[in-house]
Amino acid sequence: MRLSLERKNTQYLERTSILQQTAFWSELKEKQGLETRAFDIKIKSGDLFNSCAENDYYYDDFLILFQNIGNGFNIGYIPYGPTIEPHEEFQGQFLEELSESLKPYLDKKCVMLRYDLLWESPWAKDNSRFNGGDWIGPPEKQNQELRLNFSTQNWNLKKANTNILPKDTLFINLRYSEKDILNQMKPKTRYNIKLSQRKGVRVRKAHMDDIAIWYELHKETSKRNGIFLDHMEYFKNVLKTDATHTKSPAKVELLIAEFNNKPLAAMFLVYSGNRATYLYGASSSGNRNLMAPYLLQWDAINRARENGCTEYDMFGIAPNCDPSHPLYGLYRFKTGFGGNIFHRMGCWDYPLDNENYDLFQTIEMKSQGYHVN
């Protein structure tokens, strides 16, 4: 491949619907203490796609976040990037050359590059991976690695033991009319939206003064579902970061569903490019009969349409309808709104320091609940 890189200021990252590849995301993560760097890519299109002319070039950019993992070592993490998606036969070769080309720009103690790939999983197109119309997921790591590394020289791409951003999601097409979007929903979801409206639940756009309301709902949700509890300061930063001085800003809205001024559900809705993303959500354990989360989502979908978005990202579901999956509840709730399920490839590592990479993997697996001998 003939790939060239050039470092750039993160504020010049191009406008994109991929929120995690924007200047907005860079500024948000820097407020969390991470270092961010951006790069331009130039590559022969023929090295990405079979059908391109020899002298055509493809241009893009991407964002890397650097996280300290102790003792001066760090990892480079590319969230939902790069957005270039080569033909499947070139994907491994492209990631290998990109990783090797990045080496001169990395710290000497950078242990690995982790790509959180937004590319569709090749196994999602394989009929043998479906059971009664339900996707059973990719095969074991060894087979996944064999497929991606097939065209590489170093065979150095490793399937990560964990995914950071949601690998499986659901997109709702907002180009349809309001009536058509409603008709694509499951009858029970439509019923719950109307019930919530009839019962008097109302959704309002909140402000920084309401962040404590959100946080109380977030704490309640975290305790109920056993999920990680973020600090309030993080959500304040999400709400006040907009990056309007950059080429790829984002607009954030905090929405709260209430009944008689009592908060029942809340969410962060983020607009980036032509996409609106349901980034964070929380709800009360009380008054579940009022179905506030359903009306909240419907309100967000309509706000996204009014803001000119053409798609709505539900941002994370279980890969299938397996009741034993920890995200099964989200799967049932979100798929009720219709749309199309999309299965990404998830996180892939390119180790740069094998000894410390193995150590990092061991620590990471322990933190995820794996038993390591």
Protein Blocks (a to p, Z undefined) as FASTA:
>chain_A
ZZddddddfklpccdfblklcfklmmmmmmnopacddddddddfklmbmkbcfkbccddd
dddddddebjhiacdddehiafbdcdfklmmmmmmmmmmmmmmmpcfklfbdcdddfbdc
fklmmmklpgehiaebjadfklmmmmmmmmpmnopaccdfbdfbdfbdcdddfkbcfklm
mmmpcfklmmmmmmmmmnopacddddfklmmmmmmmmmmmmmmnopacddfklmmmmmmp
nolmbmbdcddddddddeehiafbdcddddehjbccdfbgcddfehklnommmmmmmmmm
mmmmmnopabdcehiaafblcfkbmklmmmmmmmmngpjddddebjadddfblklmmmmm
mmmmmmnopacZZ
